[in-house]
Amino acid sequence: MRSSWQLFIGLLMLLALSGTGQAQFKTAGIKTRQPASANLQFSSNATEQTQYSYGSYSNFVPAETYQGGNQNQFASHYVQPLNTATPAPQILDETALFINKTRSAMASGICYKEVPTASLLHGSRDNDIGNGTTSDMSRIQICCEGYERNPHIYRRCEPLCDDNCPNGICTAPNTCVCMPGHVRTVEGKCISTCPLGCGNGVCTEQNECRCREGYTLDPVTRKYCQPECNPGCANGRCVAPNKCDCLQGFRQGADGSCTPVCDQCENGQCTAPGHCSCRAGYLKVEGRCEPICEQSCKNGRCIAPETCECAPGYDWDRKTAQCLPHCDVPCLNGVCIGQNQCECKPGFILDEHQRNICQPHCPQGCPNGYCSAPNFCICKPGFIKSGIKGRQSCQLV
């Protein structure tokens, strides 16, 4: 009887121990971890393993640190899964809104190019037809000029800016749009404005720029200070107080101004890069300003408006307004036709020894006499001309 009672008591203790162990096992099976995100998420798989993450609950106590207490109090700390909660709307700041709006308005930068269809195939496929203008050509997408592929998103083409567009967004090739709180200068740079900063000046308590000496407030935006050049900087950019950087096609003159550059502009004025305007009395001929002479400069050249320069061997004659040939010794019975060059009159021939003298010429000669005029002989003393008319011979008396 006593042994039966002891057996009954032993069974009750065994049942109690088994119930306690089961309760401890179930409690130890609940695991909670606080995730990096503040959003509540819930997931369950086929093995019935449940994971929780929770939102902003200041009175939540993870299971690992729970020390017991009122069951209802513990229940108030229970976190509901995400599928029963309404996610809070995402709030973007001004900069994020600006970036999203700017990028949404950007061009895609995608262009199309036709390539042979065979270059896109692997192996021999003679029956494949391309989608290009002809059956053997296919149209593919490429990045337009000035764009490059995004290294992380292959299908996206992004514009290129030489200076990487600091403090801004490159919206097109070499085109920057400044971020909020920044302004674009005349040099194309995005600089911060008050209250963040003030280029070439200081930001006052009224969030206005006070410029340093040699700088003046930008007249357009009035948000940064730009250098001042007196009396100005035409055809250039004022890069520092009273210092001009000339634009392309211009160079700095002695007075500091930027003047246009022409390859050749003699007798004219360079009014624009590569453009020469001729002065009065000049005419542009083959890109040069040539002087104009109403009367042609024969035997010379026109060196100034209505001014001739005679060639060597010629002299300017005011009466005829021409360049006439010059002979150091006058031509006897002839005409000077060049530098010390005589041309004989009809009936005369040039003397063999004195090139400025033209001697009379008798074609049949003058026996016993000498030729005194064209085809006219004078007899020597002791000789007379024959009585036959037209004969020039001289006979002995």
LINKA-V554680 format. One record per residue. N is the residue number from 1. PHI is phi in radians with two decimals (NA if undefined). Layout:
N,PHI + N,PHI
This chain:
1,NA + 2,-1.14 + 3,-1.14 + 4,-1.17 + 5,-1.15 + 6,-1.14 + 7,-1.12 + 8,-1.18 + 9,-1.11 + 10,-1.12 + 11,-1.11 + 12,-1.10 + 13,-1.15 + 14,-1.14 + 15,-1.12 + 16,-1.14 + 17,-1.13 + 18,-1.13 + 19,-1.15 + 20,-1.12 + 21,-1.08 + 22,-1.17 + 23,-1.11 + 24,-1.13 + 25,-1.15 + 26,-1.16 + 27,-1.15 + 28,-1.21 + 29,-1.41 + 30,-1.58 + 31,-2.14 + 32,-2.30 + 33,-2.32 + 34,-1.50 + 35,-1.43 + 36,-1.19 + 37,-1.43 + 38,-1.63 + 39,-1.60 + 40,-1.41 + 41,-2.31 + 42,-2.42 + 43,-2.58 + 44,-2.48 + 45,-2.06 + 46,-1.19 + 47,-1.53 + 48,1.07 + 49,-1.51 + 50,-1.93 + 51,-2.13 + 52,-2.21 + 53,-2.40 + 54,-2.35 + 55,-1.66 + 56,-1.52 + 57,-1.97 + 58,-1.27 + 59,-1.77 + 60,-1.35 + 61,-2.11 + 62,-1.08 + 63,-1.11 + 64,-1.12 + 65,-1.83 + 66,-1.25 + 67,-1.86 + 68,1.62 + 69,2.28 + 70,-1.09 + 71,-1.16 + 72,-1.17 + 73,-1.12 + 74,-1.11 + 75,-1.13 + 76,-1.19 + 77,-1.55 + 78,-1.21 + 79,-1.74 + 80,-1.36 + 81,-1.09 + 82,-1.16 + 83,-1.20 + 84,-1.87 + 85,-1.86 + 86,-1.69 + 87,-1.12 + 88,-1.28 + 89,-1.13 + 90,-1.40 + 91,-1.88 + 92,-1.82 + 93,-1.41 + 94,-1.08 + 95,-1.15 + 96,-1.12 + 97,-1.09 + 98,-1.10 + 99,-1.10 + 100,-1.09 + 101,-1.15 + 102,-1.17 + 103,-1.19 + 104,-1.20 + 105,-1.63 + 106,-1.33 + 107,-1.20 + 108,-1.21 + 109,1.30 + 110,-1.72 + 111,-2.11 + 112,-2.11 + 113,-2.48 + 114,-1.68 + 115,-2.30 + 116,-1.03 + 117,-1.06 + 118,-1.09 + 119,-1.27 + 120,-1.73 + 121,-1.73 + 122,-1.91 + 123,1.59 + 124,-1.65 + 125,-2.39 + 126,-1.25 + 127,-1.56 + 128,-1.26 + 129,-2.01 + 130,-1.39 + 131,-1.83 + 132,-1.53 + 133,-1.20 + 134,-2.16 + 135,-1.17 + 136,-1.64 + 137,-2.07 + 138,-2.23 + 139,-1.70 + 140,-2.16 + 141,-1.59 + 142,-2.38 + 143,-1.38 + 144,-1.14 + 145,-1.08 + 146,1.59 + 147,-2.17 + 148,-2.47 + 149,-1.28 + 150,-1.20 + 151,-1.14 + 152,-1.77 + 153,-2.09 + 154,-1.09 + 155,-1.41 + 156,-1.78 + 157,-1.93 + 158,-2.06 + 159,-1.22 + 160,-1.93 + 161,-2.16 + 162,-1.03 + 163,-1.70 + 164,1.10 + 165,0.95 + 166,-1.12 + 167,1.10 + 168,-2.75 + 169,-2.09 + 170,-1.37 + 171,-1.66 + 172,-2.74 + 173,-0.91 + 174,0.96 + 175,-2.29 + 176,-1.93 + 177,-2.00 + 178,-1.27 + 179,-1.26 + 180,-0.98 + 181,1.50 + 182,-2.31 + 183,-2.39 + 184,-1.58 + 185,-1.49 + 186,-1.15 + 187,-1.43 + 188,1.49 + 189,-1.67 + 190,-1.68 + 191,-2.06 + 192,-1.29 + 193,-2.07 + 194,-1.01 + 195,-1.55 + 196,-1.27 + 197,-3.04 + 198,-2.73 + 199,-1.00 + 200,1.06 + 201,-2.88 + 202,-2.19 + 203,-1.61 + 204,-1.46 + 205,-1.17 + 206,-1.54 + 207,1.00 + 208,-2.12 + 209,-1.47 + 210,-1.98 + 211,-1.38 + 212,-1.34 + 213,-1.12 + 214,1.59 + 215,-2.21 + 216,-2.37 + 217,-1.20 + 218,-1.01 + 219,-1.25 + 220,-1.51 + 221,-1.63 + 222,0.98 + 223,-2.15 + 224,-2.69 + 225,-1.82 + 226,-2.02 + 227,-1.11 + 228,-2.02 + 229,-2.09 + 230,-2.00 + 231,-1.53 + 232,2.49 + 233,-2.55 + 234,-1.12 + 235,1.08 + 236,-2.85 + 237,-2.14 + 238,-1.41 + 239,-1.72 + 240,-2.78 + 241,-0.90 + 242,1.00 + 243,-2.35 + 244,-1.82 + 245,-1.95 + 246,-1.18 + 247,-1.26 + 248,-1.10 + 249,1.64 + 250,-2.23 + 251,-2.43 + 252,-1.44 + 253,-1.48 + 254,-1.13 + 255,-1.50 + 256,1.59 + 257,-1.40 + 258,-1.68 + 259,-1.95 + 260,-1.19 + 261,-1.96 + 262,-2.20 + 263,-1.06 + 264,-2.61 + 265,-2.61 + 266,-1.26 + 267,1.14 + 268,-2.69 + 269,-2.24 + 270,-1.38 + 271,-1.67 + 272,-2.77 + 273,-0.94 + 274,1.34 + 275,-2.14 + 276,-1.92 + 277,-1.80 + 278,-1.27 + 279,-1.31 + 280,-1.09 + 281,1.55 + 282,-2.20 + 283,-2.33 + 284,-1.36 + 285,-2.26 + 286,0.93 + 287,1.47 + 288,-2.01 + 289,-1.58 + 290,-1.77 + 291,-1.17 + 292,-1.95 + 293,-2.09 + 294,-1.05 + 295,-1.67 + 296,-1.13 + 297,-1.51 + 298,-1.22 + 299,1.09 + 300,-2.96 + 301,-2.49 + 302,-1.45 + 303,-1.84 + 304,-2.78 + 305,-0.92 + 306,1.01 + 307,-2.34 + 308,-1.85 + 309,-1.96 + 310,-1.32 + 311,-1.26 + 312,-0.99 + 313,1.63 + 314,-2.24 + 315,-2.15 + 316,-1.39 + 317,-1.87 + 318,-1.18 + 319,-1.13 + 320,-1.63 + 321,0.97 + 322,-2.42 + 323,-1.60 + 324,-1.78 + 325,-1.14 + 326,-2.10 + 327,-2.13 + 328,-1.05 + 329,-2.02 + 330,-0.99 + 331,-1.43 + 332,-1.49 + 333,1.03 + 334,-2.73 + 335,-2.20 + 336,-1.34 + 337,-1.96 + 338,-2.96 + 339,-1.08 + 340,0.89 + 341,-2.26 + 342,-1.83 + 343,-2.09 + 344,-1.30 + 345,-1.30 + 346,-1.03 + 347,1.57 + 348,-2.19 + 349,-2.27 + 350,-1.29 + 351,-1.19 + 352,-1.24 + 353,-1.77 + 354,-1.94 + 355,-1.33 + 356,-1.69 + 357,-1.96 + 358,-1.88 + 359,-1.55 + 360,-1.13 + 361,-2.11 + 362,-2.01 + 363,-1.02 + 364,-1.60 + 365,1.40 + 366,-2.33 + 367,-1.08 + 368,1.06 + 369,-2.81 + 370,-2.51 + 371,-1.41 + 372,-1.78 + 373,-2.73 + 374,-0.94 + 375,1.01 + 376,-2.45 + 377,-1.87 + 378,-2.05 + 379,-1.36 + 380,-1.33 + 381,-1.02 + 382,1.57 + 383,-2.26 + 384,-2.29 + 385,-1.32 + 386,-1.23 + 387,-1.36 + 388,-1.35 + 389,-1.14 + 390,1.58 + 391,-1.50 + 392,-1.87 + 393,-1.34 + 394,-1.88 + 395,-1.90 + 396,-1.18 + 397,-1.29
